[in-house]
């Protein structure tokens, strides 16, 4: 995740919650991607604060730094170094076709080259650790396909070097939409009040946001004729409570929206309270976060260095000490 904006319940239910679960099934590496963040200007002091905040929320949400590696992207130089090597085998046309690049470059007079190269850095994030599986959502599937194209081209030019990332990815959980506009995914970058519930929201404020969420013109929950807003509220409830479709249908069919929102708000508050309590415990001592980030970087750095060295060797570049 990028250390920009506030992490919200969509980030938690759509990714973090799943990351906590799969850390016991895989050797997991979780990175705070500050190099991606600077494709747009970030106020330096604010960026540093966000990095620590995101790291603390990773742990507060349940990622165990003794089981999984948590670190900051820029602390491992192999990310930037491998990104350049991969840039040299990536075609400009591939990058210009990326949906995210098209969307973010619309209505801009000037486009930074970092925005164009963003997917190559993402490929480096994956390939640096020879990752077999990448837990990303459907909105990132095009980036993974680009990574596969880069692997195929690099391996065909220089010999088998990188593992091809799996085509079947672990599920990332619920897709949570904006409370104000349930046709659009909940986003850190939307400044509208009431759009999202932040993970560090005051619990009363979080409750109030859910109670003001958009529904539809029906008076009560109708599973045969349901608007996007009602479906979103039910998805939030189901993801927090881990109930089945059958349980949700039995519990909410015919329920009036005021009662629905109250139940959802209660589930959200119950889910956020232990995360916020753990966050406060973790951040009592600022050195705790720095220590776990340093330990995480030290743990993955040998993997990254070995991959960069292999790629440089295959490309015929000078290797110091050889």
Order of alpha helices (4+ residues) and beta strands (2+ residues): alpha-beta-alpha-alpha-beta-alpha-alpha-alpha-alpha-alpha-alpha-alpha-alpha-alpha-alpha
